Amino acid sequence: MAHNLVIDNGSYEIKIGTTAMAAPIKVQNAIIRTRDKRILQGDQISTLSELSGIVFRRPIEKGQLTAWSIEKPIWDSSFITVRAQVPEFEISDSNLILTEAPYTLKQLSQQTDQMVFEEFGVQSYYRCIPQSLVPWNDDNQKLLGGPQSMKKEMDDFQLVIDSGFECTWVVPMVHGVPLWNSIRKLPIGGRFLNGVLRELISFRYYDVTDETVLVNNIKESTCFLSSDFNESLSKIHELKNLKRSSPKFDSLNKDNLVVDYVLPDYKTTATGYVLEKGQPQDDLQILTLYDERFSVPEVLFYPEIVRLETKAGLVKTILDSLNSCPELIRPLLTANMVLVGGTAKLPNYKERLYSELRSVLRQDYTIRICQSDETYVWHSGVDLFDKSFEKGRVTKQEYEEHGMNIIRKKFKTS
């Protein structure tokens, strides 16, 4: 029996699973080298007691899958994990939906196609950009929260903002098809924010240049987007001049702008954690975070903060994409905006984006932004299997008869 398999092949994490599974398996898309020179796959990081000095090597760099020598073992291990949940699963008996980044180099896409058919031997295959799967999700209307009368517009017109590890993509979707000439890329994502945070902490407090995992954990645990950046900076300036024990400090810090992060000691914690108010601080190494919490994510909207004057921020990137679309459909796109990607999970991301867009878009435009979960693209691929997969797929027989010609004819990711 053929199984339907969806692989959302992200640069940070793979979401993989069959349509028989309620949720995908999440796998770190990397191999790691520990301080004692051991080589492990990314999903084995949870078995390590010490995470200091880990070096990551990822098969996807700058959105391009360049290293199948790394990717193949990760996939092979993932298939074993899938088989643990679906015992009869075999990749050679499966139909596959696979995602790759927009504008992937043709030579690299062809290499992927060859691996899929010649190495893994799938029965049929559909390759697409992850953003193009979003319109097929059965939960779109529920997610967007629009009225039933707007169901057709919500299905046919969407602006997908994919803020991931490598970068942020803005992709207008019309009738399930990307408007390729209107796709825009902001080269700032989770990896870049990690780099900025690493530099700030290393310059101001402790040297964390070799602490990749720790910096990522600090970002995910403490960073957020401020509703008013300048106001938050002013409060931080006041807080730095006050004693922690003063009542005024607690009053100003009621929104927890200043937090204490407990650094790992590799005895009680390997990743560190945010210290809650009232918890004892004895024998703990504390990193107190001030404006770093919101200054780092602010780079998404204003790259000039870190002297990237030539880069447009997120709002300008969205406006550029919208202005390149036909004027008639622009209000339909702004009324159906979907956030996907791990970086979009930053607290207050959705609210801040709405506020920024409301101040620059026409007042008669409806702005509706919905926050999806991190498996939304994978679930969208699952729903596509029940709708139009057979129309767009390439079968193994077609590939053997026509080779790359049939793939170039049916697939388009650039």
Buried (B, 14 or more C-beta within 10 A) or exposed (E): EEBBBBBBBBBBBBBBBBBBBEEBBBBBBBBBBBEEEEEBBBBBBEEBEEBBEBBBEBBBEEBBBBBBEBBBEBBEBBBEEBBEBBEEBBBEBBBBBBBBBBBBEEEBBBBBBBBBBEEBEBBBBBBBBBBBBBBBBEEBBEBBEBEEEBEEBBBBBBBBBBBBBBBBBBBBBBEBEBBBEBBBBBBBBBBBBBBBBBBBBBEEEEEBEBBBBBBBBBBBBBBBBBEEBEEBBEBBEEBEEBEEEEEEBEEBBEEEBBBBBBBBEEEEEBBBBBBEEEEEEEEBEEBEBBBBBBBBBBBBBBBEBBEBEEBBBBBBBBBBBBEBBEEEBBBBBBBBBBBBBBBBBBBBBBEBBBBBBEEEBEEEBEBBBBBBEBBBBBBBBBBBBEEEBEEBBBBBEBBEEEEEEBBBEBBBBB
